[in-house]
Amino acid sequence: MNYSYVSHLYCPKCENTYSTNEVNQLCECGSPLLVAYKMDDLKNDFKPGMLLERTPDLWRYHELLPVEDQESVVTLGEGMTPLLHLKKAGKEMGIPNLYMKDEGMIPSGSFKSRGAAVGVSKAKELGIEALAMPTNGNAGAAWSLYSAQAGITPTIVMPLDAPEITRKECVAAGADLYLVDGLIGDAGKIVGRMVKDYNIFDASTLKEPYRIEGKKTMGLEIAEQFNWEVPDVILYPTGGGVGLIGIYKALRELQELGWIDENKMPRLVAVQSEGCAPIVRAWNEGKSSAEPWENASTVAFGINVAKALGDFLILDAIKETDGCAISVSDTEILDELKTLAENEGAFVCPEGAAAFTAARKLREQNWIGAQDKVVVLNTGAGIKYPNTIEADAPVLQKDEKIVRN
């Protein structure tokens, strides 16, 4: 058996194909490239029972990942995050079968480690020595940490308002970090100029094909954790949307392998903030791509993406699964974050809280049914966003007693 059954890269727009043994970025038509696998061979050689004795990380699915030589793998033990049944929160929302896929438990504290693990491993395999990327924080932190292990030099550009801890992760990992007084789109323009000037690898969202393959392992894990029976609804906080696209890709591949029911796909929900909701606007208007969002701003910094390169892929995944796109307010996000912590002891990131808020609203609208099995993606640890919770507490003198009412 091969370590990977990767076949080639292909363009979802014009159907051009490219080799996975060469450095590739976008298709010549400007579209992101996707990874194809030798599915006929996989059907014969790869069976669910083979996973039972494998390590509990995302590399357990190496046949469905693009890294061909195991020696190229860069890993910090990422993957196989908990899928938790939130009974108290579910009862309060009217969704008794409410589950949280908790990506806050992963190295670097966010789901971005999945894309970084596979993206950096493939970059190492292709002989890439330096890369650059814009980020809202967590992706830059993750790619810096994995690049350190791979011996790759990363240049990271993030908005000045990005969570401070993510800056420190980049610096600790030895990355070249720059801050820009603007949004991630502004950081992207700076990276674009640098890539052109110095001819280094552009690791921007969907400008390299392999980050999505790491993100798709969330979908593979959800299916495996439910014993190959998929849930009814998956809610995903959507900025660049790579995770949602990846989950959709993973489930389609599992259907092709015959591991899950070919007639059932979860309804995928793209969740955005009212302060930055280009996908929601495009969905409501019935469009196949999204216009840039003006003056984007939200407390859920990770989904503050005014224009997603893969917008057409996000909208297609929603449409093909009878899903939807929905926006929530920053006030609702912060309220939900606190409510979830009080009910379940789960301190989620604001992006995760946005997805829980969306689940609540969709249940109120009966779009989510009382018996639906619902999975919400919490994409990072709440402790990476310390400013989302105020912690004012009385100060006691050394000999003072606590008086309870």
C-alpha positions in Angstrom: 0.0 0.0 0.0 1.0 3.6 -0.6 1.2 6.1 2.2 -0.9 8.5 0.1 -3.3 7.8 -2.8 -3.1 11.3 -4.1 -3.6 11.6 -7.8 -3.4 15.2 -9.0 -4.7 18.8 -8.6 -7.7 20.0 -10.5 -9.5 23.3 -11.0 -13.2 23.2 -10.0 -13.9 26.0 -12.5 -12.1 25.1 -15.8 -11.1 21.5 -15.0 -7.4 22.1 -15.7 -5.1 19.5 -13.9 -1.8 20.0 -12.3 0.9 17.7 -10.7 1.1 17.4 -6.9 4.9 16.9 -7.3 5.4 20.5 -8.4 4.9 23.8 -6.6 1.4 25.1 -7.6 -0.6 28.0 -6.4 -3.8 29.0 -8.2 -5.1 27.7 -11.5 -4.1 29.9 -14.5 -7.8 30.9 -14.5 -7.4 32.3 -11.0 -9.4 29.6 -9.2 -8.2 27.7 -6.1 -7.0 24.2 -6.9 -8.4 21.1 -5.2 -6.7 17.7 -4.6 -8.0 14.5 -6.2 -7.2 10.9 -5.1 -7.1 7.5 -6.7 -10.6 6.6 -5.4 -10.9 3.3 -7.3 -7.7 2.0 -5.7 -8.7 3.4 -2.3 -12.0 1.5 -2.4 -10.1 -1.7 -2.6 -7.2 -0.9 -0.3 -8.6 1.4 2.5 -11.2 0.1 4.9 -12.7 1.6 8.1 -11.4 -1.2 10.3 -7.8 -0.2 9.5 -8.3 2.9 11.6 -8.8 1.0 14.8 -5.2 0.5 15.6 -3.9 3.9 14.4 -2.7 6.8 16.4 -5.5 9.3 17.4 -4.4 12.2 15.2 -5.3 13.4 11.7 -2.6 11.4 10.0 -4.6 8.3 10.7 -6.3 9.2 7.4 -2.9 9.5 5.5 -4.2 7.6 2.5 -6.7 10.5 1.9 -4.1 13.2 2.5 -1.6 14.6 -0.1 1.8 13.9 1.7 3.4 11.0 -0.2 6.4 10.3 2.0 5.8 9.7 5.7 9.2 11.3 6.4 7.8 14.6 5.2 5.1 14.7 7.9 5.3 17.6 10.4 3.1 17.0 13.4 2.4 18.2 16.9 -0.2 15.5 17.5 -3.1 17.5 16.0 -6.5 15.9 15.3 -9.1 13.6 16.8 -10.6 16.4 19.0 -13.5 15.7 21.3 -17.1 15.5 20.0 -19.1 16.4 23.1 -22.8 15.9 23.7 -23.9 19.2 25.3 -27.0 18.0 27.2 -27.6 21.1 29.3 -27.1 23.6 26.5 -29.1 21.4 24.1 -32.0 21.2 26.5 -32.0 24.9 27.0 -31.9 25.5 23.2 -34.5 22.8 22.4 -31.9 20.7 20.6 -31.4 17.6 22.7 -29.0 16.1 20.2 -26.5 19.0 20.3 -22.8 18.3 19.9 -19.7 20.4 19.9 -16.6 19.5 17.9 -14.0 21.2 20.2 -11.0 22.4 18.2 -9.8 24.4 21.1 -8.1 21.2 22.3 -5.7 21.1 19.4 -2.0 22.3 19.3 -1.8 26.1 18.9 -5.3 26.3 20.4 -7.2 26.4 17.1 -8.4 24.4 14.2 -5.8 26.2 12.0 -3.3 23.6 13.2 -4.9 21.1 10.8 -4.3 23.1 7.7 -0.8 24.0 8.9 0.1 20.4 9.6 -0.8 19.2 6.1 0.2 22.4 4.3 3.6 22.7 5.9 4.3 19.0 5.5 3.5 19.2 1.7 5.6 22.4 1.5 8.5 20.5 3.1 8.0 17.6 0.7 8.2 20.0 -2.3 11.4 21.6 -1.0 9.9 25.0 -0.1 12.2 26.9 2.2 10.3 30.1 2.8 6.6 31.2 2.8 4.5 34.2 3.5 0.8 34.6 4.5 -1.7 37.2 5.8 -3.7 36.1 8.8 -6.3 37.2 11.3 -4.1 35.6 13.9 -4.6 31.9 14.5 -3.5 30.7 11.1 -0.3 32.7 11.3 0.5 31.3 14.7 -0.1 27.7 13.6 1.9 28.0 10.3 4.7 29.6 12.3 4.9 26.8 14.8 4.8 24.0 12.2 7.2 25.8 9.9 9.7 25.9 12.8 9.6 22.1 13.0 9.9 21.8 9.2 12.8 24.2 8.9 10.8 26.7 6.7 11.1 30.5 7.2 7.6 32.1 7.5 6.7 35.7 7.0 3.4 36.6 8.7 1.4 39.8 8.3 -1.6 40.3 10.5 -3.9 43.2 11.4 -2.9 45.3 14.4 -6.1 44.4 16.1 -5.5 40.6 15.9 -5.5 38.7 19.3 -2.2 39.5 21.0 -1.5 35.9 22.0 -1.2 35.0 18.3 1.5 37.6 17.8 3.5 36.0 20.6 3.1 32.5 19.1 4.6 33.7 15.9 7.5 35.5 17.6 8.1 32.4 19.9 8.4 30.2 16.7 10.9 32.6 15.1 8.6 33.9 12.4 9.2 37.2 10.7 6.1 39.1 12.0 4.6 42.3 10.6 1.5 44.2 11.8 -0.7 46.3 9.5 -3.0 49.0 10.5 -5.9 47.6 8.5 -7.8 44.4 7.8 -6.7 40.9 6.6 -7.3 42.1 3.0 -4.7 44.8 3.5 -2.3 42.3 4.9 -3.0 40.1 1.8 -2.0 42.9 -0.5 1.3 43.4 1.3 2.0 39.6 1.2 1.1 39.6 -2.6 3.7 42.3 -3.2 6.3 40.4 -1.2 5.6 37.2 -3.0 6.1 38.9 -6.3 9.3 40.8 -5.2 11.0 37.8 -3.6 9.5 34.8 -5.5 8.6 33.0 -2.3 5.7 30.6 -1.6 2.3 32.2 -1.1 0.5 30.3 1.8 -2.6 32.6 1.7 -6.0 31.0 2.2 -6.7 28.8 -0.8 -3.8 30.2 -2.8 -2.1 26.9 -2.0 -4.1 23.6 -2.4 -3.2 21.7 0.7 -4.5 23.6 3.7 -8.0 22.5 2.8 -6.9 18.8 3.0 -5.9 19.3 6.6 -9.2 21.1 7.4 -11.2 18.3 5.8 -10.1 15.9 8.5 -12.7 17.6 10.8 -15.3 16.0 8.5 -13.6 12.6 8.5 -13.4 12.7 12.3 -17.1 13.7 12.7 -18.1 10.7 10.5 -15.9 8.3 12.4 -16.9 9.6 15.8 -20.6 9.0 14.9 -19.6 5.5 13.7 -20.0 6.5 10.0 -23.5 7.9 10.4 -23.4 11.6 9.6 -25.4 14.2 11.7 -28.3 16.2 10.3 -26.7 19.6 10.6 -23.2 21.0 10.8 -22.7 24.7 11.7 -19.4 26.3 10.9 -18.2 29.8 11.6 -17.2 31.1 8.2 -14.5 33.6 7.2 -12.3 32.2 4.4 -14.5 29.1 4.6 -11.8 26.6 4.1 -13.1 24.4 6.9 -16.6 24.3 5.5 -15.3 23.5 2.0 -13.1 20.8 3.5 -15.8 19.2 5.5 -18.0 19.0 2.4 -15.1 17.5 0.4 -14.4 15.0 3.1 -18.0 13.8 3.3 -18.2 13.5 -0.5 -15.1 11.4 -0.6 -16.4 9.1 2.2 -19.6 8.7 0.2 -17.5 7.7 -2.9 -15.6 5.2 -0.8 -18.9 3.8 0.5 -18.1 4.5 4.1 -21.2 6.7 4.7 -24.7 6.7 3.2 -24.5 8.1 -0.3 -28.0 9.5 0.1 -27.5 11.6 3.3 -25.4 14.7 3.7 -25.5 17.0 6.7 -27.1 20.4 6.0 -24.1 22.7 6.1 -24.6 26.2 7.7 -22.2 29.1 7.1 -22.3 31.4 10.1 -21.1 35.0 9.9 -21.2 38.1 12.0 -23.6 40.9 11.1 -20.5 43.2 10.9 -19.0 41.0 8.2 -21.4 38.8 6.2 -20.6 38.7 2.5 -21.5 35.0 2.2 -24.9 35.5 3.9 -25.7 38.5 1.7 -24.8 36.5 -1.5 -26.8 33.5 -0.2 -29.9 35.6 0.5 -29.6 37.2 -3.0 -29.2 33.9 -4.7 -25.7 34.6 -6.1 -22.9 32.2 -6.8 -20.2 34.5 -5.6 -19.9 37.3 -3.0 -19.1 41.0 -3.2 -16.6 42.4 -0.8 -18.0 43.6 2.6 -17.4 47.3 3.3 -16.0 48.4 6.7 -15.9 44.8 8.1 -15.8 44.6 11.9 -16.7 41.9 14.5 -15.6 40.7 17.9 -15.3 37.2 16.2 -12.0 38.3 14.6 -11.4 35.0 12.9 -14.4 35.4 10.6 -13.7 39.0 9.8 -13.0 38.3 6.1 -14.5 40.8 3.7 -13.9 38.8 0.6 -13.2 35.0 0.5 -11.3 33.6 -2.5 -13.3 30.4 -2.2 -16.7 32.1 -1.9 -18.2 30.1 -4.8 -17.1 26.9 -3.2 -18.7 27.9 0.1 -22.0 28.8 -1.6 -21.9 25.6 -3.7 -21.4 23.4 -0.6 -24.3 25.1 1.2 -26.6 24.7 -1.9 -25.6 21.1 -2.5 -26.5 20.1 1.0 -29.7 22.1 1.4 -28.0 24.2 4.0 -28.1 27.9 4.6 -26.1 31.0 5.6 -27.0 33.1 8.6 -25.5 36.1 10.5 -25.6 36.9 14.2 -24.8 40.1 16.1 -21.7 40.7 18.3 -24.0 41.2 21.3 -25.5 37.7 20.7 -22.1 36.2 20.3 -20.8 37.5 23.6 -24.0 36.6 25.4 -23.9 33.0 24.0 -20.2 32.7 24.9 -21.0 33.4 28.6 -24.1 31.3 28.6 -22.3 28.3 27.2 -19.5 28.6 29.8 -22.1 28.8 32.6 -24.1 25.8 31.3 -21.4 23.5 30.1 -18.1 24.7 31.4 -17.0 25.2 27.8 -15.1 28.4 27.3 -15.3 28.7 23.5 -13.9 31.2 21.1 -16.2 34.0 19.8 -16.3 32.3 16.4 -17.6 29.1 18.1 -20.1 31.2 20.1 -21.4 32.7 16.8 -22.1 29.2 15.5 -24.0 28.3 18.7 -26.0 31.5 18.5 -26.9 30.5 14.9 -28.0 27.1 16.1 -30.3 28.7 18.7 -31.8 31.0 16.0 -32.3 28.3 13.5 -34.1 26.1 16.1 -36.4 29.0 17.0 -37.2 29.3 13.2 -37.8 25.5 13.1 -35.1 25.2 10.4 -33.4 22.9 12.9 -35.9 20.2 14.1 -36.3 19.0 17.7 -34.8 15.6 16.8 -32.0 16.7 14.5 -28.5 15.7 15.4 -26.6 18.9 15.3 -22.8 19.5 15.4 -21.4 22.9 16.1 -17.7 23.6 15.4 -15.9 25.5 18.1 -12.8 26.5 16.1 -10.6 27.6 19.0 -9.9 28.0 22.7 -11.7 30.8 24.5 -8.5 31.6 26.4 -7.0 32.9 23.2 -9.5 35.8 23.4 -9.2 37.0 26.9 -11.0 40.3 26.2 -14.3 38.7 25.5 -15.0 38.2 29.2 -14.8 40.9 31.9 -13.4 39.5 35.1 -14.1 42.2 37.7 -14.0 40.7 41.2 -13.8 42.2 44.7 -10.4 42.4 46.3 -10.2 41.0 49.9 -7.8 42.1 52.6 -5.7 39.2 54.1 -7.9 38.8 57.2 -11.2 39.6 55.6 -14.1 37.2 55.6 -16.4 36.4 52.7 -20.0 37.2 53.6 -22.6 35.3 51.6 -26.1 36.7 51.1 
